[in-house]
Amino acid sequence: MSKVKAKASKFERNLSLIGALTIGLGTMIGAGLFVLSGPAAGQSGPAVTLSYVIAGLICLPVAMVVSELATAMPQAGGSYHLVTRTLGPFAGTIVGLANWLGLMFAGGFYLIGFAQYLSEYLDVANWIIVAVTGGLFTLLNVLGAHYTGRAQMGIVAILVLIIGYYVVMGWPQVDGDLHQPYFGEGFGNVFATVGLIIVSFTGFEKISTTAGELKKPGRNLPIAIIGSVLIATVLYFFILHVSTGIVPYEEFAGMNAPLVDTAEIFMPGQVGVFLVWSAALLAMASSSNAAITTASRINFAMGRDRVLPRWFDFIHDRFDTPMRSVIITGLLCVGLAEVGNIEQLAKISSVMFMLSYALICGGLIKMRHQKPEWYKPQFRVPGVPVLPAIAGLAALSVIVAMDLIPQIAGVGFILVGVAWYFVWVKKNYYKATDHQEEVADVDK
């Protein structure tokens, strides 16, 4: 019986480096750019570029920590798996449920954004667009990671080209006076804005959720995870510098579709505007796809460990995907697409991700201190324990700088995780420990 379970819970490694990189980038240059950039500029002024850079710098050392832990434990589950193996099932339960729910809410928001942009040119009800789009990406995820990886590669390639065109066309028209005074809204608001937009950078962590399907994870995981953060940070800086240098930030903040509306000002004809609008659609589509891909790997991993019911621990014989986890995640994303305030949702998601990052950094420090025999990462973070400690504290400082509502919501998610641990996990997790160790040995 044990051998059958081990075989059922093992993925084939058929996801390429580029496929993994685009899963991260497809999320990071999605809604965070086309939706959140306006509210972010309104809060921090011309220094919104610095807000995105600070967010990238906070995520960069965390990305290095995730890379080390993921190369030592290249299995599905992302932060949930890494925290559970390093800090135990109690912390893992909180992180797993928070990340799964956060990704599903984010996936619903991305579907709403896609429908809103598409309905500007297509006379179809938003709920139909949401249902069709969500169903399509759910189907792609059922068919296999190599299909979703190929879809992401195509989407992200086109997206980056269009964004590059936007920057090149807009750069000569930037008015430096619009960036003065740079800290017009105060540095406090600049850092507070990080809490709104840092969720835009969480795509790097999503790459680790597909570690069980990635070819040569020891080499490809660090390149994809760290590289995605660096690329996204550079793109955000140039895009926001151009946008706030062409349109006053107060006007930019009030636009329904900030980049599309800005493109209408400086791009000749309608071709450029149509391209930017198309990029927004692609960004929302890639974000939705990545959210379903990664969230489904988290609840699959929790089912494997019996943190969720065993029903989730299932891989389809033909497609080699966690079909049940994909379907339930996709359905919930579609169902949640009618709920949620964009800014509060982004901030609540950020709270949960920042808590996760702090725990991940603590897990790495513990592993380096204890030096267990099985811990053999193929990538190692320099400056331990100082660098991960600083990264963890920086993540927590983002939560402190946020509004009260997302802080309260974050505490609520934590309490749900604590309750679930004592009601279910404590009685069921250890029954699966022997099976979990067997699967880990097989994948390593």
N, C-alpha and C positions, 0 to 999 in steps of 0.2 A: 504493500500500500504506500509506503513511504517513497519508493522509487517512482511510482506513478505520479505522485504529487510533485516530486522534484522536476520531472519531465514536463508536466503541465504548466509549471510556473516559470519556465525558462524561455526567454525570447531568442530569436535568431538575430545576429548582429548584421543588419543590412542597411543601417543608416550611415550615410557618408559624412565627412567633416563639413562639407559645404551645406548639406542638408541640416546638420545640427546648428551650424552658425546662423542659417537663415530662420530657424525656428526662434532663436533669440532675437535677431534683428527684426523679424516680422512683427514681433510684439513691441519692441522698443521704439520703432519709428512708426507706430500706428496712432492710436487714439491720443497718446501723450503729446503728439505733434499737432494733429489736425483738430483736436478738441480742447485739450487742456492748455495749449500755448496761449490762448486768449485770456482766460482767467488768470493764468500765471503772470502775464505781462501787466494786467491790471493791478495785481497785488504787489509786484516788485519793481515795476517801471522798466526803464532801459536795462537795468541790471538783471533782468530775467535771464540773460545769457549766463551770468555768473551763478544764478540759482541752478541751472542745468549742469554747469561745470562742477559745482559743489556736490550735486547729487551723484554725478559720475565718479568723483573722487572718493565719495563715501562707499560707493558700490565696488570700486576697483579692488581694494584689499579684501573685501568680502568675496569677490569673485575668485581671488587667489586661494582663499580658504576653502571655498566650495570645490575648486579644482583639485586641491590636495586630497580632501576627504572623498571626493567622487572617484579619483583614480585608485584609491585604496578600497573602495566599495562600489564598483561600477554596476549598480543595479537600478531598476526602476524605483521611483518614489521620491527623488529629489531631497529637499530639506527634511521631509518626514523620515526617510530612510537614514539619512546622515545623523540626524539628532537622536533617533532611536538607538542606533548602534553605538553612539558615543556617550549619550547622557541617560539613556534608558527609556522605557515605554511611557512613563508618565509625561516627560517633556515631549516625546515623540507624538503622543496622542494630541496634545495641545497644538503643536505645530502642524500636524497632518490635517486635522479637521479645519483649522484656520486657513491653511493654504488652499485646501480643496474648495471650501466655501468661497474664499476670496476670489479664486480663479473662475468659479462658476458665475459669480456676480459680475466679474469683469467681462467674461464671455458674453453675458446677456447685454451688457452695455455696448460692447463692440457691435453686436448684431443690431441694436437700436441705431447706432451711428451709421452703419452701413445702409439701413433702410431709409434713414432721413436723407442721406446724400443721394441715394438712387432715386428716391421719389421726387426729387427736384426735376428730373428729366423723364421719369417713367410714371405714368398715371396708374399706379397699382397701390393698393392699400398696404400700409407698413407691416401689418401683421402677416400678410401673405409673404412679403419679402423676407421677414424674419424667419418664418417657418421653412420656406424653401432653402434659404441660405444656411440656416442651422442644420437642416436635414442633409444638405449636400456635404458639409464638412464633417458631420457625424458619419456619413457613409464613407467618405475618404479615409477617416480614421479607423473604421472597421476593416477596410480593405488592406491597410498596412502602412507602417511608418515610411516605407520607401515611396509610397504614393503621396503621402502628406509632405515628405521631404522634397519630392520633385515639384509639387504644387508651390511650396514655400520658395524654392529656388527661383522659379519663374516669376512669382509675385514680387519678391524682394529685389531681383535684378531690375525689373521694370521700375519699381518704386525708387530705387537709388538713382537711376538714370534721370527720372523726372525731377527728383529733388535737386540733383546736380544742375540740371537745366535752370531750375528756379533760382538757385544761388548765382550761377554765372550771369544770367540775364539781369538779376537785381543788384548785384554788387556795384556796378558802375553808377547806379542811381541812388546809392545810400547817402543820406544827408547826415553828416556827423553832428549837426546841431540838435537833431532829434534824440541823440544819445546823451544830451546834457540837460540837467545834471544827472549823472549816471546813477547816483544813489538818491534820487529825488523822493522815493518812498521810504527811505531809511534802510539801513543794513538789516535791522531786525526783521523787516518784511521779506527781505531777500532770503534769509535763512528759513523763515516760516514757510515761504513758497516751496522750499525743498520737500516739505511734508505733503504738498499737493501733487508734485510732479515726479517724485522719486519712484512712484509705482510704474512710471514709464520705463524704468531701467531694470525691472524685475525679470525681463526676458532671459537674462544670463542664467538665472537660477533655474528657469524652465528647461534649459538645455540639460541640466543634470538629471531631470526626471526621465530622460530617454537614454540614460547611460547603459541600460541593459540591452539596448538595440544598436548602439554605436560601434562602428568598426574601430579597432585599435584605440580603445578608450584611454589608455595611458598617455598616448600622444595627442589624440584629437580633442579630448575633453578640455584640457587647459587652453589650447589654441582657440577653440570655439567660445568658451566661457569668457576668458579675459579679452579676446579679440572683439567680441560683440559689444562689450562695455566701452572699449576705446573708440570703436567706429561710431557707435551711437552718440557718444559725448561730442565728438568732432562735428557730426552732422547737425546735432541740435544747436551747437554754438553758431555755426555759419548761417543756419536757417533763421534763427531768432535775431541774429545781428542784422541780417538783410531786412527782415520783416519790420522790425522796430526802427530801422533807419529809413524806411520808405513811408511808413504810416506812423503818426504819433501813437505812442503806446496806449493812451486813453481810447483812441479810436479803434486800435487793433483789438483791445480787450472787449469792446462792445460788438464785434462782428460775430455773426452766427457761424460763419465758416471762415476763420481768420486767414488762412493761406489762400483759399480760393478768392476771397474778396480782395485781398492784397494783390494777387496776380492780375486782377482786372484793372488795377491802377497802372502797372508798369509793363505788362506784357502786351505786345502788339497783336491786334486781332483777337479772335476767340480760340485759336488753336492752343496757345499756351494755357489759357484758363481751363480749357477742356482737359488738357493733360494733367493739370494740378488737381482738378476734380476727379479725374480717373485715378490719380495717385491716392487721393483720400479714400476712394472706394477700395482700392487694392490694400491700403493700410488697414482698414477696418476688417476686410476679409481675412488677411493674414493674421491679424490679432485674434479674430474669432477662432480660426483654425488652430493656432498655437495654444489658445486657452483650452480648447477641448482635448487636444493631444496631451498636454501636460497634466491637466486636472484628472484625466482618466487614469494616468499612471500612478497618481497619488492614491486614489481610492482602491486601485488594484493592489498596490503595495500594502495598504492597510488591511485589505481582505486577506492577503497572503500571510500576514502576521496575526490575523484574527483580531485586529484592532477594530475592524468592521466585520460584519458577518461573512462567513466563508463563501457566500454566494458571489462575492466580488472577485474571488481568487479563481479566475477562469480565463484561459487563453484558447481562442478558436483554433481547431486543428488545421483548418485550411488556410486561414488568413494570418495566423500567428500574431493575433492582436487580442488585448483584453476586451473582447466584444461587449460583455455585459457592462463593464465600467465605462466604456465609450458611450454606449447607448444611454445609460442613465445620466451620465454627465451632459451629453448633448441635449437630451430632453429637458433637463433642469435649466441649462443655459437659455434655451428657447423660452421656457416658462418664465424665467426671471427677466426676460427682455422688456417686459412692460413695467418693471419696478425699479425704483432707485433714482436718487439725485446724483448727477454726475460728479460734482465736486466732493460731496460727502462720501460717496462710494469710493472715489479715488483715495481719499484720506483714510478711510477705514481700512481699505486694502493695504495702504502704506503702513499703518500701525501694525498689522499682522505680519507683514513681511519684515519690518524692522525688528520685531520681537524674534522672528525666526532667525534673522541674521545674527542677532546677539547670541542666541543659543548655539548657533553653528560655530561661531568664533570660540565660545566657551568649550564646545566639544573638541575642537582642534587642540586647544591648550591642554585639555585633559589627556588626549591621546599622546601628545608629545611628552607629557609628564610621566604617564604610566608605561608607555612603550610596550603595548601588548604584542605578542609574537605574531599575530595574524596581520598587524597593521604595517603594510608595505606599500605606501603610495609611490607612484611613479613621477609625481610632481611634488615639490616641497616648498612651502612658503618661507621666505627669508624673515629674519628678525622675530622669531617666536620666542617668548610670548608677547613681546611688546606690540608688534604690528596687529595681530588679531585682537588684542585687548583694546587698542585704540579704535579699531574698526567696530568692535562691538559697542563700545561706549558712544561712538559717533552715531550708530544706528539708534540707540536709545535716546540720544539727544534730539533726534528728529521727532520722536514721539512727544517729548517734553515741550517742543516748540509748537505743537499742533493745537487746534481748538479743542474745547471740552467734549463736544459731541463725539468725534472719532475716538477720543481717549476712552470715553464711557463705553462706546460700542466695542472697542478692543478688549476692555475688561470683561464685557459680556461674553465675547467669543471665548476668552480664556476660561471663564467659569463653566461654560458649556463643555469645553474640553475636559476640565477637571471632573465634572459630574459624570461624563461618559466614561472616563477612566475607572471610577469607582463602581459604576453600575454595570459595565460590560467588560472593559479591557482587563481589569485586574483578575477576573475569573477566567478569561479566555486566552489572553496573550501567551502565557507560559505553557499552555497546552500545545502551542505551535512552535515553541522554541527549538526543539530538535529538528523539526521540518525546516525552519528558517535557516538554521546553521548548515543543513545539508545543501539547500539551494545556494547559499552563499559560497560554499566550497565548490560547487559545480561551476558557478559563474566566474569565480576567480581562477 
